[in-house]
Amino acid sequence: MSAKAMKVLLLLLLLLPAVSQAAAVADTVTCRKTKGKCSFLLCPLFMRATGTCYNRLAKCCRPLW
């Protein structure tokens, strides 16, 4: 591989953690903006799962009404 290709690969590897963290934040912010709460276990009583939080590690729970 050429030196230029190696530099591009290194740059991509360095940016990967930052991009994955931004996706986790965007997921959680979207949940909070829709008046949801993040739950790692089941959603509380009178709430339903409508999405995910923390990069798909938790559920976004919103009230039924």
PDBQT receptor file of N, H, CA, C and O in Angstrom, charges set to zero:
ATOM      1  N   MET A   1       0.837  -1.183   0.000  1.00  0.00    +0.000 N 
ATOM      2  CA  MET A   1       0.000   0.000   0.000  1.00  0.00    +0.000 C 
ATOM      3  C   MET A   1       0.879   1.241   0.000  1.00  0.00    +0.000 C 
ATOM      4  O   MET A   1       1.996   1.240   0.516  1.00  0.00    +0.000 OA
ATOM      5  N   SER A   2       0.348   2.282  -0.584  1.00  0.00    +0.000 N 
ATOM      6  H   SER A   2      -0.560   2.283  -1.003  1.00  0.00    +0.000 HD
ATOM      7  CA  SER A   2       1.114   3.519  -0.647  1.00  0.00    +0.000 C 
ATOM      8  C   SER A   2       1.026   4.266   0.684  1.00  0.00    +0.000 C 
ATOM      9  O   SER A   2       0.179   3.968   1.527  1.00  0.00    +0.000 OA
ATOM     10  N   ALA A   3       1.902   5.224   0.848  1.00  0.00    +0.000 N 
ATOM     11  H   ALA A   3       2.589   5.466   0.164  1.00  0.00    +0.000 HD
ATOM     12  CA  ALA A   3       1.939   6.011   2.080  1.00  0.00    +0.000 C 
ATOM     13  C   ALA A   3       0.666   6.851   2.228  1.00  0.00    +0.000 C 
ATOM     14  O   ALA A   3       0.175   7.064   3.337  1.00  0.00    +0.000 OA
ATOM     15  N   LYS A   4       0.145   7.319   1.104  1.00  0.00    +0.000 N 
ATOM     16  H   LYS A   4       0.543   7.146   0.203  1.00  0.00    +0.000 HD
ATOM     17  CA  LYS A   4      -1.071   8.127   1.156  1.00  0.00    +0.000 C 
ATOM     18  C   LYS A   4      -2.262   7.289   1.636  1.00  0.00    +0.000 C 
ATOM     19  O   LYS A   4      -3.078   7.758   2.429  1.00  0.00    +0.000 OA
ATOM     20  N   ALA A   5      -2.354   6.064   1.155  1.00  0.00    +0.000 N 
ATOM     21  H   ALA A   5      -1.691   5.683   0.510  1.00  0.00    +0.000 HD
ATOM     22  CA  ALA A   5      -3.440   5.177   1.576  1.00  0.00    +0.000 C 
ATOM     23  C   ALA A   5      -3.323   4.847   3.060  1.00  0.00    +0.000 C 
ATOM     24  O   ALA A   5      -4.334   4.757   3.756  1.00  0.00    +0.000 OA
ATOM     25  N   MET A   6      -2.107   4.668   3.546  1.00  0.00    +0.000 N 
ATOM     26  H   MET A   6      -1.285   4.741   2.980  1.00  0.00    +0.000 HD
ATOM     27  CA  MET A   6      -1.894   4.382   4.966  1.00  0.00    +0.000 C 
ATOM     28  C   MET A   6      -2.328   5.574   5.823  1.00  0.00    +0.000 C 
ATOM     29  O   MET A   6      -2.909   5.391   6.893  1.00  0.00    +0.000 OA
ATOM     30  N   LYS A   7      -2.049   6.787   5.359  1.00  0.00    +0.000 N 
ATOM     31  H   LYS A   7      -1.577   6.936   4.490  1.00  0.00    +0.000 HD
ATOM     32  CA  LYS A   7      -2.459   7.981   6.104  1.00  0.00    +0.000 C 
ATOM     33  C   LYS A   7      -3.982   8.096   6.166  1.00  0.00    +0.000 C 
ATOM     34  O   LYS A   7      -4.541   8.473   7.196  1.00  0.00    +0.000 OA
ATOM     35  N   VAL A   8      -4.641   7.770   5.067  1.00  0.00    +0.000 N 
ATOM     36  H   VAL A   8      -4.186   7.464   4.231  1.00  0.00    +0.000 HD
ATOM     37  CA  VAL A   8      -6.100   7.829   5.034  1.00  0.00    +0.000 C 
ATOM     38  C   VAL A   8      -6.688   6.795   5.990  1.00  0.00    +0.000 C 
ATOM     39  O   VAL A   8      -7.635   7.096   6.717  1.00  0.00    +0.000 OA
ATOM     40  N   LEU A   9      -6.138   5.582   5.997  1.00  0.00    +0.000 N 
ATOM     41  H   LEU A   9      -5.369   5.338   5.406  1.00  0.00    +0.000 HD
ATOM     42  CA  LEU A   9      -6.615   4.546   6.912  1.00  0.00    +0.000 C 
ATOM     43  C   LEU A   9      -6.400   4.947   8.364  1.00  0.00    +0.000 C 
ATOM     44  O   LEU A   9      -7.268   4.716   9.207  1.00  0.00    +0.000 OA
ATOM     45  N   LEU A  10      -5.269   5.536   8.659  1.00  0.00    +0.000 N 
ATOM     46  H   LEU A  10      -4.565   5.723   7.974  1.00  0.00    +0.000 HD
ATOM     47  CA  LEU A  10      -4.993   5.983  10.021  1.00  0.00    +0.000 C 
ATOM     48  C   LEU A  10      -5.987   7.071  10.437  1.00  0.00    +0.000 C 
ATOM     49  O   LEU A  10      -6.484   7.059  11.564  1.00  0.00    +0.000 OA
ATOM     50  N   LEU A  11      -6.271   7.989   9.551  1.00  0.00    +0.000 N 
ATOM     51  H   LEU A  11      -5.868   7.998   8.636  1.00  0.00    +0.000 HD
ATOM     52  CA  LEU A  11      -7.233   9.047   9.845  1.00  0.00    +0.000 C 
ATOM     53  C   LEU A  11      -8.624   8.467  10.104  1.00  0.00    +0.000 C 
ATOM     54  O   LEU A  11      -9.317   8.899  11.024  1.00  0.00    +0.000 OA
ATOM     55  N   LEU A  12      -9.027   7.495   9.297  1.00  0.00    +0.000 N 
ATOM     56  H   LEU A  12      -8.463   7.144   8.549  1.00  0.00    +0.000 HD
ATOM     57  CA  LEU A  12     -10.330   6.863   9.498  1.00  0.00    +0.000 C 
ATOM     58  C   LEU A  12     -10.397   6.129  10.830  1.00  0.00    +0.000 C 
ATOM     59  O   LEU A  12     -11.418   6.179  11.516  1.00  0.00    +0.000 OA
ATOM     60  N   LEU A  13      -9.325   5.452  11.197  1.00  0.00    +0.000 N 
ATOM     61  H   LEU A  13      -8.496   5.411  10.640  1.00  0.00    +0.000 HD
ATOM     62  CA  LEU A  13      -9.299   4.741  12.476  1.00  0.00    +0.000 C 
ATOM     63  C   LEU A  13      -9.343   5.703  13.660  1.00  0.00    +0.000 C 
ATOM     64  O   LEU A  13      -9.918   5.381  14.699  1.00  0.00    +0.000 OA
ATOM     65  N   LEU A  14      -8.747   6.870  13.510  1.00  0.00    +0.000 N 
ATOM     66  H   LEU A  14      -8.279   7.131  12.665  1.00  0.00    +0.000 HD
ATOM     67  CA  LEU A  14      -8.768   7.853  14.587  1.00  0.00    +0.000 C 
ATOM     68  C   LEU A  14     -10.134   8.520  14.725  1.00  0.00    +0.000 C 
ATOM     69  O   LEU A  14     -10.532   8.894  15.829  1.00  0.00    +0.000 OA
ATOM     70  N   LEU A  15     -10.847   8.669  13.625  1.00  0.00    +0.000 N 
ATOM     71  H   LEU A  15     -10.524   8.366  12.729  1.00  0.00    +0.000 HD
ATOM     72  CA  LEU A  15     -12.150   9.328  13.660  1.00  0.00    +0.000 C 
ATOM     73  C   LEU A  15     -13.291   8.391  14.051  1.00  0.00    +0.000 C 
ATOM     74  O   LEU A  15     -14.362   8.859  14.436  1.00  0.00    +0.000 OA
ATOM     75  N   LEU A  16     -13.085   7.102  13.962  1.00  0.00    +0.000 N 
ATOM     76  H   LEU A  16     -12.214   6.722  13.649  1.00  0.00    +0.000 HD
ATOM     77  CA  LEU A  16     -14.145   6.140  14.248  1.00  0.00    +0.000 C 
ATOM     78  C   LEU A  16     -14.717   6.264  15.658  1.00  0.00    +0.000 C 
ATOM     79  O   LEU A  16     -15.941   6.272  15.790  1.00  0.00    +0.000 OA
ATOM     80  N   PRO A  17     -13.915   6.362  16.720  1.00  0.00    +0.000 N 
ATOM     81  CA  PRO A  17     -14.507   6.510  18.064  1.00  0.00    +0.000 C 
ATOM     82  C   PRO A  17     -15.311   7.797  18.225  1.00  0.00    +0.000 C 
ATOM     83  O   PRO A  17     -16.340   7.797  18.899  1.00  0.00    +0.000 OA
ATOM     84  N   ALA A  18     -14.868   8.868  17.629  1.00  0.00    +0.000 N 
ATOM     85  H   ALA A  18     -14.031   8.868  17.081  1.00  0.00    +0.000 HD
ATOM     86  CA  ALA A  18     -15.594  10.136  17.743  1.00  0.00    +0.000 C 
ATOM     87  C   ALA A  18     -16.949  10.048  17.053  1.00  0.00    +0.000 C 
ATOM     88  O   ALA A  18     -17.939  10.576  17.559  1.00  0.00    +0.000 OA
ATOM     89  N   VAL A  19     -16.999   9.396  15.920  1.00  0.00    +0.000 N 
ATOM     90  H   VAL A  19     -16.195   8.967  15.508  1.00  0.00    +0.000 HD
ATOM     91  CA  VAL A  19     -18.256   9.262  15.184  1.00  0.00    +0.000 C 
ATOM     92  C   VAL A  19     -19.222   8.356  15.939  1.00  0.00    +0.000 C 
ATOM     93  O   VAL A  19     -20.420   8.637  15.984  1.00  0.00    +0.000 OA
ATOM     94  N   SER A  20     -18.727   7.280  16.527  1.00  0.00    +0.000 N 
ATOM     95  H   SER A  20     -17.754   7.051  16.490  1.00  0.00    +0.000 HD
ATOM     96  CA  SER A  20     -19.614   6.372  17.255  1.00  0.00    +0.000 C 
ATOM     97  C   SER A  20     -20.168   7.044  18.508  1.00  0.00    +0.000 C 
ATOM     98  O   SER A  20     -21.315   6.790  18.878  1.00  0.00    +0.000 OA
ATOM     99  N   GLN A  21     -19.383   7.894  19.169  1.00  0.00    +0.000 N 
ATOM    100  H   GLN A  21     -18.452   8.099  18.868  1.00  0.00    +0.000 HD
ATOM    101  CA  GLN A  21     -19.878   8.620  20.335  1.00  0.00    +0.000 C 
ATOM    102  C   GLN A  21     -20.923   9.651  19.928  1.00  0.00    +0.000 C 
ATOM    103  O   GLN A  21     -21.894   9.867  20.653  1.00  0.00    +0.000 OA
ATOM    104  N   ALA A  22     -20.737  10.278  18.794  1.00  0.00    +0.000 N 
ATOM    105  H   ALA A  22     -19.948  10.102  18.205  1.00  0.00    +0.000 HD
ATOM    106  CA  ALA A  22     -21.717  11.256  18.320  1.00  0.00    +0.000 C 
ATOM    107  C   ALA A  22     -23.041  10.571  18.017  1.00  0.00    +0.000 C 
ATOM    108  O   ALA A  22     -24.101  11.153  18.250  1.00  0.00    +0.000 OA
ATOM    109  N   ALA A  23     -23.002   9.354  17.505  1.00  0.00    +0.000 N 
ATOM    110  H   ALA A  23     -22.141   8.881  17.316  1.00  0.00    +0.000 HD
ATOM    111  CA  ALA A  23     -24.235   8.616  17.231  1.00  0.00    +0.000 C 
ATOM    112  C   ALA A  23     -24.953   8.276  18.528  1.00  0.00    +0.000 C 
ATOM    113  O   ALA A  23     -26.181   8.331  18.584  1.00  0.00    +0.000 OA
ATOM    114  N   ALA A  24     -24.213   7.927  19.562  1.00  0.00    +0.000 N 
ATOM    115  H   ALA A  24     -23.215   7.883  19.516  1.00  0.00    +0.000 HD
ATOM    116  CA  ALA A  24     -24.830   7.602  20.850  1.00  0.00    +0.000 C 
ATOM    117  C   ALA A  24     -25.481   8.837  21.453  1.00  0.00    +0.000 C 
ATOM    118  O   ALA A  24     -26.577   8.754  22.007  1.00  0.00    +0.000 OA
ATOM    119  N   VAL A  25     -24.827   9.956  21.352  1.00  0.00    +0.000 N 
ATOM    120  H   VAL A  25     -23.937  10.023  20.903  1.00  0.00    +0.000 HD
ATOM    121  CA  VAL A  25     -25.386  11.193  21.892  1.00  0.00    +0.000 C 
ATOM    122  C   VAL A  25     -26.632  11.581  21.108  1.00  0.00    +0.000 C 
ATOM    123  O   VAL A  25     -27.635  11.977  21.702  1.00  0.00    +0.000 OA
ATOM    124  N   ALA A  26     -26.584  11.473  19.794  1.00  0.00    +0.000 N 
ATOM    125  H   ALA A  26     -25.770  11.151  19.311  1.00  0.00    +0.000 HD
ATOM    126  CA  ALA A  26     -27.735  11.845  18.979  1.00  0.00    +0.000 C 
ATOM    127  C   ALA A  26     -28.935  10.958  19.305  1.00  0.00    +0.000 C 
ATOM    128  O   ALA A  26     -30.067  11.440  19.344  1.00  0.00    +0.000 OA
ATOM    129  N   ASP A  27     -28.700   9.682  19.538  1.00  0.00    +0.000 N 
ATOM    130  H   ASP A  27     -27.780   9.290  19.506  1.00  0.00    +0.000 HD
ATOM    131  CA  ASP A  27     -29.751   8.736  19.886  1.00  0.00    +0.000 C 
ATOM    132  C   ASP A  27     -30.416   9.135  21.201  1.00  0.00    +0.000 C 
ATOM    133  O   ASP A  27     -31.643   9.152  21.301  1.00  0.00    +0.000 OA
ATOM    134  N   THR A  28     -29.614   9.452  22.193  1.00  0.00    +0.000 N 
ATOM    135  H   THR A  28     -28.617   9.438  22.112  1.00  0.00    +0.000 HD
ATOM    136  CA  THR A  28     -30.124   9.814  23.512  1.00  0.00    +0.000 C 
ATOM    137  C   THR A  28     -30.821  11.169  23.479  1.00  0.00    +0.000 C 
ATOM    138  O   THR A  28     -31.867  11.342  24.105  1.00  0.00    +0.000 OA
ATOM    139  N   VAL A  29     -30.257  12.122  22.762  1.00  0.00    +0.000 N 
ATOM    140  H   VAL A  29     -29.407  11.981  22.253  1.00  0.00    +0.000 HD
ATOM    141  CA  VAL A  29     -30.858  13.455  22.666  1.00  0.00    +0.000 C 
ATOM    142  C   VAL A  29     -32.218  13.368  21.981  1.00  0.00    +0.000 C 
ATOM    143  O   VAL A  29     -33.160  14.046  22.390  1.00  0.00    +0.000 OA
ATOM    144  N   THR A  30     -32.329  12.551  20.954  1.00  0.00    +0.000 N 
ATOM    145  H   THR A  30     -31.563  12.000  20.622  1.00  0.00    +0.000 HD
ATOM    146  CA  THR A  30     -33.603  12.374  20.272  1.00  0.00    +0.000 C 
ATOM    147  C   THR A  30     -34.652  11.822  21.225  1.00  0.00    +0.000 C 
ATOM    148  O   THR A  30     -35.807  12.249  21.198  1.00  0.00    +0.000 OA
ATOM    149  N   CYS A  31     -34.260  10.886  22.056  1.00  0.00    +0.000 N 
ATOM    150  H   CYS A  31     -33.323  10.539  22.078  1.00  0.00    +0.000 HD
ATOM    151  CA  CYS A  31     -35.185  10.323  23.038  1.00  0.00    +0.000 C 
ATOM    152  C   CYS A  31     -35.648  11.393  24.018  1.00  0.00    +0.000 C 
ATOM    153  O   CYS A  31     -36.841  11.507  24.300  1.00  0.00    +0.000 OA
ATOM    154  N   ARG A  32     -34.718  12.165  24.528  1.00  0.00    +0.000 N 
ATOM    155  H   ARG A  32     -33.750  12.072  24.298  1.00  0.00    +0.000 HD
ATOM    156  CA  ARG A  32     -35.074  13.199  25.511  1.00  0.00    +0.000 C 
ATOM    157  C   ARG A  32     -35.947  14.291  24.902  1.00  0.00    +0.000 C 
ATOM    158  O   ARG A  32     -36.833  14.823  25.571  1.00  0.00    +0.000 OA
ATOM    159  N   LYS A  33     -35.703  14.627  23.638  1.00  0.00    +0.000 N 
ATOM    160  H   LYS A  33     -34.984  14.195  23.094  1.00  0.00    +0.000 HD
ATOM    161  CA  LYS A  33     -36.501  15.668  22.984  1.00  0.00    +0.000 C 
ATOM    162  C   LYS A  33     -37.945  15.230  22.780  1.00  0.00    +0.000 C 
ATOM    163  O   LYS A  33     -38.844  16.069  22.731  1.00  0.00    +0.000 OA
ATOM    164  N   THR A  34     -38.177  13.931  22.661  1.00  0.00    +0.000 N 
ATOM    165  H   THR A  34     -37.447  13.249  22.701  1.00  0.00    +0.000 HD
ATOM    166  CA  THR A  34     -39.540  13.420  22.491  1.00  0.00    +0.000 C 
ATOM    167  C   THR A  34     -40.165  13.066  23.836  1.00  0.00    +0.000 C 
ATOM    168  O   THR A  34     -41.114  12.284  23.902  1.00  0.00    +0.000 OA
ATOM    169  N   LYS A  35     -39.624  13.648  24.911  1.00  0.00    +0.000 N 
ATOM    170  H   LYS A  35     -38.853  14.283  24.857  1.00  0.00    +0.000 HD
ATOM    171  CA  LYS A  35     -40.114  13.452  26.277  1.00  0.00    +0.000 C 
ATOM    172  C   LYS A  35     -40.024  12.002  26.724  1.00  0.00    +0.000 C 
ATOM    173  O   LYS A  35     -40.886  11.506  27.450  1.00  0.00    +0.000 OA
ATOM    174  N   GLY A  36     -38.962  11.327  26.279  1.00  0.00    +0.000 N 
ATOM    175  H   GLY A  36     -38.262  11.730  25.689  1.00  0.00    +0.000 HD
ATOM    176  CA  GLY A  36     -38.738   9.949  26.685  1.00  0.00    +0.000 C 
ATOM    177  C   GLY A  36     -37.680   9.861  27.765  1.00  0.00    +0.000 C 
ATOM    178  O   GLY A  36     -36.968  10.827  28.040  1.00  0.00    +0.000 OA
ATOM    179  N   LYS A  37     -37.586   8.689  28.375  1.00  0.00    +0.000 N 
ATOM    180  H   LYS A  37     -38.164   7.905  28.152  1.00  0.00    +0.000 HD
ATOM    181  CA  LYS A  37     -36.568   8.422  29.386  1.00  0.00    +0.000 C 
ATOM    182  C   LYS A  37     -35.846   7.147  28.997  1.00  0.00    +0.000 C 
ATOM    183  O   LYS A  37     -36.461   6.209  28.491  1.00  0.00    +0.000 OA
ATOM    184  N   CYS A  38     -34.554   7.110  29.228  1.00  0.00    +0.000 N 
ATOM    185  H   CYS A  38     -34.054   7.873  29.638  1.00  0.00    +0.000 HD
ATOM    186  CA  CYS A  38     -33.753   5.943  28.886  1.00  0.00    +0.000 C 
ATOM    187  C   CYS A  38     -33.806   4.923  30.018  1.00  0.00    +0.000 C 
ATOM    188  O   CYS A  38     -33.673   5.274  31.191  1.00  0.00    +0.000 OA
ATOM    189  N   SER A  39     -34.001   3.658  29.655  1.00  0.00    +0.000 N 
ATOM    190  H   SER A  39     -34.109   3.373  28.703  1.00  0.00    +0.000 HD
ATOM    191  CA  SER A  39     -34.074   2.589  30.641  1.00  0.00    +0.000 C 
ATOM    192  C   SER A  39     -33.293   1.385  30.130  1.00  0.00    +0.000 C 
ATOM    193  O   SER A  39     -33.507   0.930  29.007  1.00  0.00    +0.000 OA
ATOM    194  N   PHE A  40     -32.386   0.871  30.958  1.00  0.00    +0.000 N 
ATOM    195  H   PHE A  40     -32.212   1.241  31.871  1.00  0.00    +0.000 HD
ATOM    196  CA  PHE A  40     -31.608  -0.295  30.563  1.00  0.00    +0.000 C 
ATOM    197  C   PHE A  40     -32.396  -1.587  30.740  1.00  0.00    +0.000 C 
ATOM    198  O   PHE A  40     -32.082  -2.595  30.107  1.00  0.00    +0.000 OA
ATOM    199  N   LEU A  41     -33.409  -1.569  31.587  1.00  0.00    +0.000 N 
ATOM    200  H   LEU A  41     -33.665  -0.751  32.102  1.00  0.00    +0.000 HD
ATOM    201  CA  LEU A  41     -34.252  -2.745  31.801  1.00  0.00    +0.000 C 
ATOM    202  C   LEU A  41     -35.582  -2.525  31.091  1.00  0.00    +0.000 C 
ATOM    203  O   LEU A  41     -35.642  -1.795  30.102  1.00  0.00    +0.000 OA
ATOM    204  N   LEU A  42     -36.626  -3.139  31.575  1.00  0.00    +0.000 N 
ATOM    205  H   LEU A  42     -36.577  -3.733  32.379  1.00  0.00    +0.000 HD
ATOM    206  CA  LEU A  42     -37.944  -2.933  30.987  1.00  0.00    +0.000 C 
ATOM    207  C   LEU A  42     -38.416  -1.505  31.231  1.00  0.00    +0.000 C 
ATOM    208  O   LEU A  42     -37.984  -0.849  32.179  1.00  0.00    +0.000 OA
ATOM    209  N   CYS A  43     -39.296  -1.041  30.374  1.00  0.00    +0.000 N 
ATOM    210  H   CYS A  43     -39.647  -1.574  29.604  1.00  0.00    +0.000 HD
ATOM    211  CA  CYS A  43     -39.874   0.287  30.580  1.00  0.00    +0.000 C 
ATOM    212  C   CYS A  43     -40.775   0.250  31.809  1.00  0.00    +0.000 C 
ATOM    213  O   CYS A  43     -41.429  -0.762  32.063  1.00  0.00    +0.000 OA
ATOM    214  N   PRO A  44     -40.819   1.343  32.577  1.00  0.00    +0.000 N 
ATOM    215  CA  PRO A  44     -41.691   1.394  33.753  1.00  0.00    +0.000 C 
ATOM    216  C   PRO A  44     -43.169   1.254  33.371  1.00  0.00    +0.000 C 
ATOM    217  O   PRO A  44     -43.536   1.323  32.198  1.00  0.00    +0.000 OA
ATOM    218  N   LEU A  45     -43.990   1.059  34.383  1.00  0.00    +0.000 N 
ATOM    219  H   LEU A  45     -43.691   1.003  35.336  1.00  0.00    +0.000 HD
ATOM    220  CA  LEU A  45     -45.428   0.920  34.198  1.00  0.00    +0.000 C 
ATOM    221  C   LEU A  45     -45.994   2.169  33.525  1.00  0.00    +0.000 C 
ATOM    222  O   LEU A  45     -45.571   3.286  33.824  1.00  0.00    +0.000 OA
ATOM    223  N   PHE A  46     -46.930   1.980  32.637  1.00  0.00    +0.000 N 
ATOM    224  H   PHE A  46     -47.273   1.073  32.395  1.00  0.00    +0.000 HD
ATOM    225  CA  PHE A  46     -47.591   3.043  31.871  1.00  0.00    +0.000 C 
ATOM    226  C   PHE A  46     -46.641   3.746  30.897  1.00  0.00    +0.000 C 
ATOM    227  O   PHE A  46     -46.882   4.891  30.514  1.00  0.00    +0.000 OA
ATOM    228  N   MET A  47     -45.578   3.071  30.501  1.00  0.00    +0.000 N 
ATOM    229  H   MET A  47     -45.382   2.141  30.812  1.00  0.00    +0.000 HD
ATOM    230  CA  MET A  47     -44.662   3.602  29.485  1.00  0.00    +0.000 C 
ATOM    231  C   MET A  47     -44.413   2.511  28.453  1.00  0.00    +0.000 C 
ATOM    232  O   MET A  47     -44.525   1.322  28.752  1.00  0.00    +0.000 OA
ATOM    233  N   ARG A  48     -44.072   2.926  27.235  1.00  0.00    +0.000 N 
ATOM    234  H   ARG A  48     -43.980   3.891  26.992  1.00  0.00    +0.000 HD
ATOM    235  CA  ARG A  48     -43.791   1.960  26.175  1.00  0.00    +0.000 C 
ATOM    236  C   ARG A  48     -42.466   2.299  25.510  1.00  0.00    +0.000 C 
ATOM    237  O   ARG A  48     -42.057   3.459  25.484  1.00  0.00    +0.000 OA
ATOM    238  N   ALA A  49     -41.805   1.295  24.978  1.00  0.00    +0.000 N 
ATOM    239  H   ALA A  49     -42.138   0.352  24.999  1.00  0.00    +0.000 HD
ATOM    240  CA  ALA A  49     -40.530   1.488  24.291  1.00  0.00    +0.000 C 
ATOM    241  C   ALA A  49     -40.798   2.052  22.899  1.00  0.00    +0.000 C 
ATOM    242  O   ALA A  49     -41.575   1.484  22.133  1.00  0.00    +0.000 OA
ATOM    243  N   THR A  50     -40.156   3.165  22.577  1.00  0.00    +0.000 N 
ATOM    244  H   THR A  50     -39.524   3.627  23.200  1.00  0.00    +0.000 HD
ATOM    245  CA  THR A  50     -40.361   3.795  21.270  1.00  0.00    +0.000 C 
ATOM    246  C   THR A  50     -39.071   3.932  20.474  1.00  0.00    +0.000 C 
ATOM    247  O   THR A  50     -39.108   4.338  19.313  1.00  0.00    +0.000 OA
ATOM    248  N   GLY A  51     -37.949   3.607  21.066  1.00  0.00    +0.000 N 
ATOM    249  H   GLY A  51     -37.919   3.277  22.010  1.00  0.00    +0.000 HD
ATOM    250  CA  GLY A  51     -36.671   3.742  20.376  1.00  0.00    +0.000 C 
ATOM    251  C   GLY A  51     -35.553   3.237  21.261  1.00  0.00    +0.000 C 
ATOM    252  O   GLY A  51     -35.770   2.408  22.145  1.00  0.00    +0.000 OA
ATOM    253  N   THR A  52     -34.352   3.743  21.015  1.00  0.00    +0.000 N 
ATOM    254  H   THR A  52     -34.176   4.416  20.297  1.00  0.00    +0.000 HD
ATOM    255  CA  THR A  52     -33.191   3.312  21.782  1.00  0.00    +0.000 C 
ATOM    256  C   THR A  52     -32.417   4.513  22.311  1.00  0.00    +0.000 C 
ATOM    257  O   THR A  52     -32.611   5.646  21.871  1.00  0.00    +0.000 OA
ATOM    258  N   CYS A  53     -31.532   4.232  23.270  1.00  0.00    +0.000 N 
ATOM    259  H   CYS A  53     -31.375   3.311  23.628  1.00  0.00    +0.000 HD
ATOM    260  CA  CYS A  53     -30.643   5.235  23.855  1.00  0.00    +0.000 C 
ATOM    261  C   CYS A  53     -29.249   4.631  23.984  1.00  0.00    +0.000 C 
ATOM    262  O   CYS A  53     -29.075   3.415  23.902  1.00  0.00    +0.000 OA
ATOM    263  N   TYR A  54     -28.283   5.477  24.183  1.00  0.00    +0.000 N 
ATOM    264  H   TYR A  54     -28.424   6.465  24.251  1.00  0.00    +0.000 HD
ATOM    265  CA  TYR A  54     -26.908   5.052  24.450  1.00  0.00    +0.000 C 
ATOM    266  C   TYR A  54     -26.407   4.036  23.424  1.00  0.00    +0.000 C 
ATOM    267  O   TYR A  54     -25.891   2.975  23.773  1.00  0.00    +0.000 OA
ATOM    268  N   ASN A  55     -26.573   4.387  22.163  1.00  0.00    +0.000 N 
ATOM    269  H   ASN A  55     -26.993   5.250  21.879  1.00  0.00    +0.000 HD
ATOM    270  CA  ASN A  55     -26.077   3.567  21.061  1.00  0.00    +0.000 C 
ATOM    271  C   ASN A  55     -26.680   2.165  21.093  1.00  0.00    +0.000 C 
ATOM    272  O   ASN A  55     -25.969   1.167  20.966  1.00  0.00    +0.000 OA
ATOM    273  N   ARG A  56     -27.994   2.104  21.262  1.00  0.00    +0.000 N 
ATOM    274  H   ARG A  56     -28.571   2.914  21.364  1.00  0.00    +0.000 HD
ATOM    275  CA  ARG A  56     -28.791   0.874  21.261  1.00  0.00    +0.000 C 
ATOM    276  C   ARG A  56     -28.565  -0.022  22.468  1.00  0.00    +0.000 C 
ATOM    277  O   ARG A  56     -28.912  -1.202  22.421  1.00  0.00    +0.000 OA
ATOM    278  N   LEU A  57     -27.999   0.497  23.536  1.00  0.00    +0.000 N 
ATOM    279  H   LEU A  57     -27.717   1.455  23.574  1.00  0.00    +0.000 HD
ATOM    280  CA  LEU A  57     -27.810  -0.305  24.744  1.00  0.00    +0.000 C 
ATOM    281  C   LEU A  57     -29.012  -0.214  25.676  1.00  0.00    +0.000 C 
ATOM    282  O   LEU A  57     -29.190  -1.082  26.530  1.00  0.00    +0.000 OA
ATOM    283  N   ALA A  58     -29.838   0.814  25.530  1.00  0.00    +0.000 N 
ATOM    284  H   ALA A  58     -29.693   1.519  24.836  1.00  0.00    +0.000 HD
ATOM    285  CA  ALA A  58     -30.996   1.012  26.400  1.00  0.00    +0.000 C 
ATOM    286  C   ALA A  58     -32.219   1.335  25.548  1.00  0.00    +0.000 C 
ATOM    287  O   ALA A  58     -32.111   1.643  24.361  1.00  0.00    +0.000 OA
ATOM    288  N   LYS A  59     -33.379   1.257  26.184  1.00  0.00    +0.000 N 
ATOM    289  H   LYS A  59     -33.467   1.007  27.148  1.00  0.00    +0.000 HD
ATOM    290  CA  LYS A  59     -34.632   1.565  25.504  1.00  0.00    +0.000 C 
ATOM    291  C   LYS A  59     -35.046   3.000  25.802  1.00  0.00    +0.000 C 
ATOM    292  O   LYS A  59     -34.788   3.520  26.888  1.00  0.00    +0.000 OA
ATOM    293  N   CYS A  60     -35.681   3.623  24.840  1.00  0.00    +0.000 N 
ATOM    294  H   CYS A  60     -35.891   3.200  23.958  1.00  0.00    +0.000 HD
ATOM    295  CA  CYS A  60     -36.286   4.939  25.050  1.00  0.00    +0.000 C 
ATOM    296  C   CYS A  60     -37.752   4.699  25.385  1.00  0.00    +0.000 C 
ATOM    297  O   CYS A  60     -38.513   4.206  24.552  1.00  0.00    +0.000 OA
ATOM    298  N   CYS A  61     -38.145   5.046  26.599  1.00  0.00    +0.000 N 
ATOM    299  H   CYS A  61     -37.528   5.447  27.276  1.00  0.00    +0.000 HD
ATOM    300  CA  CYS A  61     -39.506   4.799  27.077  1.00  0.00    +0.000 C 
ATOM    301  C   CYS A  61     -40.286   6.104  27.125  1.00  0.00    +0.000 C 
ATOM    302  O   CYS A  61     -39.812   7.103  27.665  1.00  0.00    +0.000 OA
ATOM    303  N   ARG A  62     -41.497   6.084  26.550  1.00  0.00    +0.000 N 
ATOM    304  H   ARG A  62     -41.882   5.272  26.111  1.00  0.00    +0.000 HD
ATOM    305  CA  ARG A  62     -42.373   7.256  26.565  1.00  0.00    +0.000 C 
ATOM    306  C   ARG A  62     -43.697   6.891  27.201  1.00  0.00    +0.000 C 
ATOM    307  O   ARG A  62     -44.105   5.730  27.166  1.00  0.00    +0.000 OA
ATOM    308  N   PRO A  63     -44.376   7.875  27.784  1.00  0.00    +0.000 N 
ATOM    309  CA  PRO A  63     -45.688   7.605  28.381  1.00  0.00    +0.000 C 
ATOM    310  C   PRO A  63     -46.692   7.114  27.337  1.00  0.00    +0.000 C 
ATOM    311  O   PRO A  63     -46.583   7.435  26.154  1.00  0.00    +0.000 OA
ATOM    312  N   LEU A  64     -47.661   6.340  27.790  1.00  0.00    +0.000 N 
ATOM    313  H   LEU A  64     -47.750   6.079  28.751  1.00  0.00    +0.000 HD
ATOM    314  CA  LEU A  64     -48.679   5.816  26.879  1.00  0.00    +0.000 C 
ATOM    315  C   LEU A  64     -49.578   6.913  26.334  1.00  0.00    +0.000 C 
ATOM    316  O   LEU A  64     -50.074   6.778  25.216  1.00  0.00    +0.000 OA
ATOM    317  N   TRP A  65     -49.807   7.981  27.065  1.00  0.00    +0.000 N 
ATOM    318  H   TRP A  65     -49.403   8.090  27.973  1.00  0.00    +0.000 HD
ATOM    319  CA  TRP A  65     -50.685   9.059  26.617  1.00  0.00    +0.000 C 
ATOM    320  C   TRP A  65     -50.010  10.381  26.647  1.00  0.00    +0.000 C 
ATOM    321  O   TRP A  65     -50.617  11.393  26.298  1.00  0.00    +0.000 OA
TER     322      TRP A  65
